[in-house]
């Protein structure tokens, strides 16, 4: 009787362990999905300008909190972006004063070039997202949505 009881306990624990397993995708596949979802490519095919933003959470923030496209005029976005880019590039050039992990690369954004509405819209919103997320201030304006 004891032997039957022990066999039942062992079998039920094996079955119990097997039923709780879930299948998860391989590590590389999960990382690829996260990377793809956190990468935003902004491109103006007609003018051949492209911005690639790899920032966790930016896609979700852009879809859920940013003002919709068309809310700001292109002129407004260009003026703000120019101010933000100048300050960003100044901080990239001063790695001992500003965190080089935040300001890794310069942004080549020039006044007088028409980058198109989409490029300006997403670049502006990235600057707002960056300032709010990392508690930075890139210009004389308080970052707000």
Steps between C-alpha positions, in 0.01 A plus 500: 500500500782737586662426165182588310465822698862601429458424127181711487674794671800481267279474191276786607799724571649420158168573328460816709844626399438428134167684490643827631766543233445769241682535176700817454668610183878475489695790657613635161144509365371688808781755475432549130133569574587756768756667276258518208224646713732761653648613169341786312619579150404841372564542132417750231551295185464795266778698666707200619507594869476238768505489880518176695397518866570200722343587832302266724147627543508775237258322263245455775545857622464640147179306443346566839614840629630715214279752323365364171667577170375831367467657845816709453596685186814394318651844563446461877660154497799619296566791735481285814706222346775743406524624859498146639757371248742784575484428874518122441814535287658731761446231761643228276817710471534530880515137624661598832220741581201304367436127519651344184255209534211741440665709230677249280487639147464836334191575296554648156203734473546817298287808478353570159468137393145367464508165676126457467227498759540139621873532571448826689198366690670184625830674575317765704306236689817304567654811657192544720504131596873516575467809720207360697648152540853601597409826677713711268434844359625567148379856460327794658163326475353271763448163328132420497251315288 
